[in-house]
């Protein structure tokens, strides 16, 4: 029997994308929770280049990078397709998935950093939201009205962004400034293809509130130490 | 005029633009190459890639496809009767995609960092990180090539294209900074691979001459300095 292991962080949107894909395909897997501050030797061995989660280990062979893993899962296991069949639609799905991932660093800066770094992050996130607000007008899914690859990649924007805002008090998105994006997001977390696969919102929010206040406490401690 | 309606919006010095051109050559597909003018963006480019406004863009039967590696995969999947570009095994494909992401997200920014480095120490550190990356890629090369000439085996594939397109700029950086990046002693596999890649029939007509690239590099550097001082 094929052996599938997933190394991840339960609170991470990147780990979530992979679990989501495995569940869509009905793949049995062993989930191993990693500790950011104490990474297992299996993780370090399996992803020596980045030492990051998620990592999928299939029959002993590791794969890293969340959307690379999702494509691998789609190509390897039977079940409902995640990428569309048509080459042009696949190109569109990959394009939006990449776009959605491009601003991860800017997101981190917006909600976890302060001062100039935070301002720069906010500007980049704002630009990204303008494009999404335009693209998602009256749209439920990214490609051809069918749920797929780009919508899996959109979990960060669909759920985690709102959690970061609530958890940190830093507000970038409102329904006044990005009405189409907010309409898409409200549909996203409630639609049948997404809702049953999302992790529990309350637990995630509690985690991020604690995480973000610890991060800002250490940021101000180091700032005052410098004075 | 090409048989398939294929256009590439690009510029000859751009390594990203080289990628789909190599892919089209592998599939023996003709195309119109529409050269963008340095310093300005055509209406067609702005219309075809409104999100990033960047080259390359492939326009197939009037439909635009953006992002160089996404274009390469489109070419491979749409013309699947020609020689394959992505590996046939899903695990090998995942490995190729992993390293291509590493090259774009970490390695090439490190290479660009050499030109941007202020002062000798910063420059040295930037060079070290590029060479460290090449050592990692040497290991990837051993695993992927399995003794053959290319990452893709006996012929050029996805990962060869992803890395090989930067060889012109590697040479320019070596020349302008008087440094060895691709070292025969440190990375013998990649050293030989670079020669084989540049000599390949799908590559040699689109790989720019190092001297011409060096002239472009000087113009770009002058522009950066002018902007910095104004």
Interface residues (C-beta under 8 A of the other chain):
Chain A: X49 X58 X61 X63 X64 X65 X68 X69 X71 X72 X75 X76 X87 X88 X90 X91 X94 X95 X98 X99 X131
Chain B: X51 X60 X63 X65 X66 X67 X70 X71 X73 X74 X77 X78 X90 X91 X93 X94 X95 X97 X98 X101 X102 X136
